[in-house]
Amino acid sequence: MVHIIPLSVGRRRLDTGNAVQYPQGSPIGGAMQGFGDELSALAEHYRKMTERQEAFDAEIARRQFNGRIALAEDELAAKAPADGAGMHEAMYGQLDPYDGRAVKPGLFDKMFGEVLPSMPESQRANFAKQKEAMRMAGAVRMAQRQLQRRKDYEQNQWSGVQRAELDAIAQSNPNDTVAFNAARRRGLDVLDKMGLDPQGKLQAEAAWRDSTAKTRIGATALKA
């Protein structure tokens, strides 16, 4: 940080307590008064310049912090289990479901605590006030990411279930209605446990019934 003329200079204007006193209307007295005014204006100029510089530095630091947060989120997502479990809590801690307050710290809290002391002192309090708003924005972002990871995981698992049950139908006796209905029911049971919205669930069930029916018809044709 650039060191500037102390602001006390501007506040006291000109300390003439121990200096020779000149008549108020004399040329020298007027010059001394003018010099004090110039010092006061100079100090005010540097004060404003420092505030602007520190506000700029704080904005750059905030942007760098946001970049570090984004990188940390990516790293946590890369290391998380296939279903995304724990991603949100590891990054943003555990939140009270009623008021959104953090009741268990996460990586975000550690990172925020590390960056706060490096903020310009004049901007530090304002940055600290932004912490919970930043947490909430990140928490929503990470929760959506975890939910999408879970959705992809369930879809991948469902694909495996479909392959297994359709193979079982294809290899079974096409006239064995009990076995066919059991295989179809097992698939519907899995769909019922997936986190699908009502419309998505209806569509998935319809597609499953269609797939099982076509597989059974195919098996009948092959064994005819």
C-alpha positions in Angstrom: 0.0 0.0 0.0 1.3 3.5 -0.8 2.1 5.5 2.3 0.7 9.0 2.1 0.8 12.3 3.9 -0.8 11.6 7.4 -4.3 12.8 7.5 -3.6 14.6 10.7 -1.8 17.2 8.6 -5.1 18.1 6.9 -7.0 18.1 10.1 -4.7 20.5 12.0 -4.1 22.6 8.9 -1.0 24.4 10.2 0.4 24.1 13.7 1.4 27.6 14.7 1.5 27.1 18.4 5.2 27.5 18.7 5.8 29.5 15.5 6.1 33.3 15.1 2.7 34.9 15.0 2.1 37.2 12.1 -0.7 39.8 11.9 -3.9 38.4 10.4 -3.9 40.9 7.5 -0.2 40.8 6.7 1.1 39.2 3.5 3.0 36.6 5.5 0.0 35.7 7.6 -2.1 35.3 4.5 0.5 33.1 2.9 0.7 30.9 6.0 -3.1 30.6 6.0 -3.1 29.7 2.3 -0.4 27.1 2.9 -2.5 25.4 5.6 -5.5 25.3 3.3 -3.4 23.7 0.6 -2.1 21.0 3.0 -5.7 20.3 4.1 -6.8 19.9 0.5 -3.8 17.7 -0.3 -4.6 15.5 2.7 -8.2 15.2 1.6 -7.1 14.3 -1.9 -4.9 11.5 -0.7 -7.6 10.3 1.6 -10.1 9.9 -1.2 -7.4 8.4 -3.5 -6.6 5.8 -0.8 -10.2 4.9 -0.3 -10.6 4.4 -4.1 -7.5 2.3 -4.3 -8.5 0.1 -1.4 -12.0 -0.3 -2.8 -10.4 -1.4 -6.1 -8.0 -3.8 -4.4 -10.9 -5.3 -2.4 -12.9 -5.9 -5.6 -9.9 -7.7 -7.2 -9.4 -9.7 -4.0 -13.2 -10.6 -4.0 -13.0 -11.8 -7.6 -9.9 -13.9 -6.9 -11.7 -15.4 -3.9 -14.7 -16.3 -6.1 -12.3 -17.9 -8.5 -10.8 -20.0 -5.7 -14.3 -21.0 -4.6 -15.2 -22.1 -8.1 -12.0 -24.2 -8.3 -12.7 -25.7 -4.8 -16.2 -26.7 -5.9 -14.8 -28.4 -9.0 -12.2 -30.3 -7.0 -14.8 -31.5 -4.4 -17.1 -32.6 -7.2 -14.3 -34.5 -8.9 -13.5 -36.4 -5.6 -17.1 -37.0 -4.6 -18.8 -40.4 -4.8 -20.7 -41.2 -8.0 -24.0 -40.2 -6.4 -22.6 -36.9 -5.2 -23.2 -37.5 -1.6 -21.6 -35.0 0.8 -20.6 -32.4 -1.8 -22.8 -29.6 -0.5 -21.9 -30.2 3.2 -18.2 -30.5 2.5 -18.1 -27.2 0.7 -20.7 -25.0 2.6 -21.2 -26.9 5.8 -24.5 -28.0 7.3 -27.3 -25.4 7.2 -30.3 -25.1 9.5 -33.3 -26.0 7.3 -35.4 -23.3 9.0 -33.3 -20.2 8.8 -30.4 -21.2 6.5 -27.7 -20.5 9.2 -24.6 -22.6 9.1 -24.5 -25.0 12.0 -21.5 -26.9 10.8 -18.6 -25.2 9.0 -17.4 -26.3 5.6 -14.4 -25.5 3.3 -16.0 -22.2 2.4 -15.7 -21.0 6.1 -12.0 -22.0 6.1 -11.3 -20.2 2.9 -13.2 -17.1 3.9 -11.3 -17.0 7.2 -8.0 -17.1 5.3 -8.8 -14.3 2.8 -10.4 -11.9 5.3 -7.2 -10.6 6.9 -5.7 -9.9 3.5 -8.5 -7.5 2.6 -7.7 -3.8 2.9 -8.6 -2.7 6.4 -11.1 -0.1 5.2 -12.9 -2.7 3.2 -12.7 -5.6 5.6 -15.9 -5.1 7.6 -17.9 -4.7 4.4 -16.5 -7.9 3.0 -17.2 -9.7 6.2 -20.9 -8.6 5.9 -21.1 -10.4 2.5 -20.1 -13.8 3.9 -23.6 -15.2 4.4 -24.9 -13.9 1.1 -21.9 -15.5 -0.6 -22.5 -18.7 1.3 -26.2 -18.9 0.3 -25.4 -18.2 -3.4 -22.8 -20.9 -3.3 -24.9 -23.3 -1.3 -27.7 -23.1 -3.9 -25.2 -23.6 -6.7 -23.6 -26.7 -5.0 -27.0 -28.2 -4.0 -28.1 -28.0 -7.6 -24.9 -29.6 -8.7 -25.3 -32.4 -6.1 -28.9 -33.0 -7.1 -27.9 -33.3 -10.8 -25.1 -35.7 -9.9 -27.6 -37.8 -8.0 -30.0 -37.7 -10.9 -27.3 -38.8 -13.3 -26.3 -41.6 -10.9 -29.9 -42.9 -10.6 -30.3 -42.8 -14.4 -27.1 -44.8 -14.9 -28.2 -47.4 -12.3 -31.6 -47.6 -13.9 -30.0 -48.3 -17.3 -28.3 -51.3 -15.7 -31.5 -52.5 -14.2 -33.2 -52.3 -17.6 -30.5 -54.3 -19.3 -30.6 -57.0 -16.7 -34.4 -57.3 -16.7 -34.8 -57.1 -20.4 -32.2 -59.8 -20.8 -34.1 -62.0 -18.4 -37.3 -61.5 -20.4 -35.5 -62.2 -23.7 -34.1 -65.5 -22.4 -37.2 -66.7 -20.6 -40.1 -68.6 -22.0 -42.2 -65.9 -23.8 -45.3 -67.8 -22.7 -44.3 -67.6 -19.1 -46.6 -64.7 -18.1 -45.7 -65.0 -14.4 -42.0 -64.6 -15.1 -42.7 -61.7 -17.5 -44.9 -59.8 -15.0 -42.3 -60.4 -12.3 -39.5 -58.9 -14.4 -41.7 -55.9 -15.4 -42.7 -55.4 -11.7 -39.1 -55.4 -10.6 -38.4 -52.6 -13.0 -41.4 -50.6 -11.9 -40.4 -51.0 -8.3 -37.0 -49.4 -9.1 -38.6 -46.5 -10.9 -40.9 -45.9 -8.0 -37.8 -45.3 -5.8 -36.1 -42.9 -8.1 -36.3 -39.2 -7.6 -38.5 -38.5 -10.6 -41.1 -35.8 -10.8 -44.7 -37.1 -11.4 -44.6 -36.4 -15.1 -41.2 -37.9 -15.5 -42.2 -41.0 -13.6 -45.3 -41.6 -15.8 -43.2 -41.3 -18.9 -40.5 -43.6 -17.5 -43.1 -46.2 -16.5 -44.7 -46.0 -20.0 -41.4 -46.4 -21.7 -40.5 -49.4 -19.5 -43.8 -51.2 -20.2 -43.2 -50.6 -23.9 -39.7 -51.9 -23.8 -40.7 -55.1 -21.9 -43.6 -55.7 -24.3 -41.3 -55.3 -27.4 -38.7 -57.6 -25.8 -41.3 -60.3 -25.1 -42.6 -60.1 -28.7 -39.0 -60.3 -30.0 -38.4 -63.4 -27.9 -41.6 -65.0 -29.2 -40.5 -64.4 -32.8 -37.1 -65.9 -32.2 -38.5 -69.0 -30.6 -41.4 -69.5 -33.0 
